[in-house]
Amino acid sequence: MAKKLKLSRRTKEIPKSGIRKMFDLAQKYEGLVNLSVGEPDFDTPPHIVEAALKAMREGYTHYTVNAGFLEFRKAVSEKLRRENRIEADPEGEIMATAGAMGGLSLAMLTLIDPDDEVLIPNPGFPNYTAQVVLAGGKPVYYPLKEENNFHVEADDIAKRTTPKTKAIIINSPSNPTGAVLREKELKNIADIALEHDLYVISDEAYENILYDGVNHTSIASLPEMKERTVSIFTFSKTYAMTGWRIGFVVAPEEIIEVMLELQEHILVHPSSISQMAAIAALRGPKEHVQKMLKEYAERREIITKELNTMLGVTCIKPEGAFYVFPSIKKTGMSSEKMAMYLLEKAKVITVPGTAFGDYGEGYIRISYATSKEKIREAMNRMQVALEKLNN
Ligand SMILES: Cc1ncc(COP(=O)(O)O)c(C=O)c1O
């Protein structure tokens, strides 16, 4: 008789990924265009790859300190001063992490006690919920509404703040909506954090992917916010480095100290080679990044224009990241039904909005981190499939 599994209760509480579910379903179909991917379709710029090869040849193949090479942290500190208006001490307030996910999970484990409530954007990156649950905390969702261009209304956060609230998670530019929070909006969120003595976990994974001259502001750069903010950054999106698993966190020294202790027990540190490559990314030429951004901007034009001509679909132009989050409410179909319909009839993989939370009902997420050619093909197929709905 097979041995009965006795896995931890913790593992049973993790919500299933709606993105993964679509991906698994898609395995049965052929000739698909995949618009569900959340990673750049570009390769890592060659000078970054070269820096990694050089590092390996020169023997940077050993353990590093838990926070990562001091030179890595210095390069990060320069970048934070230059781009984010954050002054951070490389010897205490910065640590290297395994991408944004590494930073997020360590932040949750460091800040969240069982039964602490954590305010999470909805629709939002689904991993926040899983990570809060894994830390024993309770997710409490604040809505992002289309009528507000999916921006955060501070009042929606204030209303959900209780004596048990420990932290607010914010994500700008947002996955899945592409909304970019302005300084004034961040100031309003900061006021709530200050009034109720809350931490802010600020996921800035898409900080460089911006359109139409919109600027990114780090909430930690606002007065009195650095001491209560854990800012999460990654090389994954800006430099097309998802597989390298490298990012960093800026936070008060006392928090970094504990996160480093946890990192010692979980990961020790992110790859020494990726750290060396990341230094080259930060200090090296930026033409490749500019090229990728130009390409995303052109795709964004195509995709929003096409979607807005489709029956029952309306699509706001995103301000950042590489996703659109069109409304399909006028078709009368649920998000799940629509994603399944598009998979079966158009052979296009999208993600139901509900994979990002209940407030995602009535929407689908489409990634444009894929070639223009594939985007055009997918748009044509969707157009045809949606027209059939009315006949
Ligand atoms: C909002 C957001 N945060 C974090 C991540 C994780 O990024 P990383 O590869 O740096 O762990 C993603 C990846 O899709 C994301 O969309």
The ligand as a Gaussian input file, in Angstrom:
#p B3LYP/6-31G(d) Opt

LIG

0 1
 C        4.793000      42.301000      -9.536000
 C        5.862000      41.286000      -9.564000
 N        6.679000      41.185000      -8.524000
 C        7.660000      40.275000      -8.493000
 C        7.858000      39.395000      -9.521000
 C        8.947000      38.375000      -9.430000
 O       10.074000      38.766000     -10.101000
 P       11.502000      38.049000      -9.896000
 O       11.797000      37.293000     -11.147000
 O       12.442000      39.170000      -9.703000
 O       11.412000      37.175000      -8.691000
 C        7.023000      39.462000     -10.650000
 C        7.204000      38.504000     -11.756000
 O        6.394000      38.368000     -12.622000
 C        6.000000      40.426000     -10.660000
 O        5.160000      40.524000     -11.695000

